Structures are given as C-alpha cells and as structure tokens.
Amino acid sequence: MTDSLWLWFGFNAFILVMLALDLGVFHRKSHLVSLKESLTWTAVWVCLALLFNAGLWYYAGPAKALEFFTGYLIEKSLSVDNVFVFALLFSYFAVPPVHQHKVLFWGILGALVMRAAMIGVGALLITKFAWIIYVFGAFLILTGIKMIVKREDAIDPSRNPVVRWFNRLMPVTADYRGDKFFVRENGLRAATPLFVVLMLVEMSDLIFAVDSIPAIFAVTNDPFIVYTSNVFAILGLRSLYFALAGAMDKFHYLKIGLGVVLVFVGTKMLLAHTPWKIDMLASLVVIVVILATSMVWSLLRPRKKAGTSRALRT
C-alpha cells in the first residue's frame, strides 16, 4: 500500500476537496458554530472514516482495516486532550466565538502538514533502525504515567516563550480586528491576537503529536495507514471541539484513561517481537474498555466542585 502512489494521490486529493468545501462553501463567512452544526460535521467525519475503513476491508483485507480502525480510535481518543487546550486558549485570550472556527481550521491544516512530516521521519527511523520501536514504547509508557499522576497546574499563555519571541519579532495589536490575522497600522504590518492564538494552537498540536505519532506505530508500520488514521482523527477535531467543549469537564477521569491507554500501547510495542505479542483485536478491545470505563466512571463520580480550567501538557 505504501508504494501505491495513486492511493496517496487520491486520498490527499479527496482531503483537499473536503477542506475546500469546508472553508470555501460551508464556512465561507465567520459565524457562531451551533451545537447542531458541530454534531453534524462530527458525524460526517466519523462516517467518512468508517467508509474509508470499509474500503480498506474490501480492497486490502481485514488485517489492514483492523489496523486503521485501531489506529483511528487511538488517535481520536488522544486528540480529545487538544479540546481542553483549545478551550483554555480561547478563554484566556477571549477569542470571539464567531472567529474560533477560522483559527481551528488553519490550525488543523498546519497540524496535518506537521504530522505528515513526523510520520515520514518515524517510518524512516523504524525501517532503518528497528530498535527505535523500543524507544517509542518506553517513551509512551513514561508519558502515560505522567498523564496519570501529574497534577493539573494552570498555565499563563502570555508567558509562553513562543509568544514572547513573536512579540519581539512583530508588533501585535491590542485588540481583535475581525477575523484578520494581520493588519497594517501606521504603514507597518502587525499581527492580531488571533494570530497569536493560532501559533499556540499549532504549538500545542506539535506537543500532542510527539505522544500520538509513536502510539500509532504500535499498531502498524504501514505509513499509509498511519497517515490516513491521523488525518481522519485530526480533521474531525474542529467539529468535535464545538460539540464537546462545554461538556469536557464532566469527563474528568478521561485523562487518566488516556494515560492508561498510552501505557498499554507502549507495553504492546515493547512486546512486539516476543512470544507475548499482543493480538490486534485484543488491543482494540482493551482500548475501548479503558476509554469507556473512564468516561462512565466520570459520570458516576462527578466532581464536587467545577474545575476552573484545563492544563496544557508539557
């Protein structure tokens, strides 16, 4: 599948068409995304992923289809953490709801480019240096443990080194100028706070990708499966944010569940070339049970006091 150039070309052409329809037709004008609209687009992206999965089953066999579905589930689950960060950034910078969609669109478009590059590098490393899979596995286990035990400390985005560096590089307007990222003031080009938020969205996805990309390589070494599962998980993230941002605090045990998933996936990588290798179907069942349990337990044991904000993982 990796060597079939028409698959890569066809898939990327389809994604570009969908993105063009998204921004150029359905969301050409900035507007407040309603719950109904966000749920509809979430369903659209999930259905497209499942249709693609069915196509893999028919043309490439059940093994590839199971790899894609497991990888998609892992990436989709880990991407939920991004929702917390988006909510934090939008709240801190008081981004008008009507402009949040544009920030997420360009942020996710940049995330696709970054992840494609990281997947290419990861695939090359595993091909040239087989032992790197054990490094990935150990890294995921440590990251998972960190997610489970680390307390959530509030952050101050204005103290972020990226923001500090950009403030020295280019002036930033004191307020928003509609949905513009850049404006001209007194003959000089200046960025708006909306662009600063976009930079932080990109940086946060880069941080999350460092965790999620190694996780997918525990499922498959096929770059096409790794890439497509990541793309579908990321493209549905924007609509997922608008659908779940208000309800995320109810699933306070989900982060622990995600940490357990990373520990499990990392362990699976370490056992990949041993007699105790974990079967793909068994992995899928375990991941589903862990995530479902963390969400149900969150609903059964709600927080006594509402959380103030979510933390950005570092």
C-alpha angles and dihedrals in degrees: 000000000000091000095048101101093184089062092055093044094046095047095048092045089053092049092049091051091051092049091049091051090047097052101024101042116014098032103024092131125048110254142153109275109229125215090248092053094046093049090048093052091043089055091047094055093044091050091048090051091050092047089051088049090052089051090053090050091053099042104027103026136250095291094063091041091053091048091053095046093048091046092047091051092050094047093044092050094048091047089063087078088064088063090063091052094047090052091049094049095045091048096046094048092038092232109191108248090232091065099041093088093059092050092051093045094056092036092056092044088057090046090057091055093047094047093048089056093046092048090051091051092045093050091049092050093050091047095049099033112032091183091066089082089070090052089052090048094050091046092053092049092052091046091049092050089049091053091049099048105027117104118229111252120186116244133210109225091196089067091054110125091227091057092046091050093048092049088059092046100049136006117255123212118242093234142022120280101205111278094328121127094196135025138174119246123178090345093306128110112240134181122231125226086256090068091049089055090049090054091052091048089054092047093049091053090050089055092049092046090060087064101036101045094060088046094060091051087063087066102042142352092210105114091206092057092043092050098044095047089051093048095052092046092050097043092056092048096085095056090041089058093056091045098048108022092098094046101042094097089064091065096060093148093054092088090057089049091052089050091053089049091054091049090050093047091047090051089050089056093050090051095045095107099035134087087256094064110153116238117241095235091048089051091053092051093048093049093049092048093049094050095043092048093051092050095046092045089052090056093045093048105037120184115267091218126034114250116243100216145338123252128238110238116236 
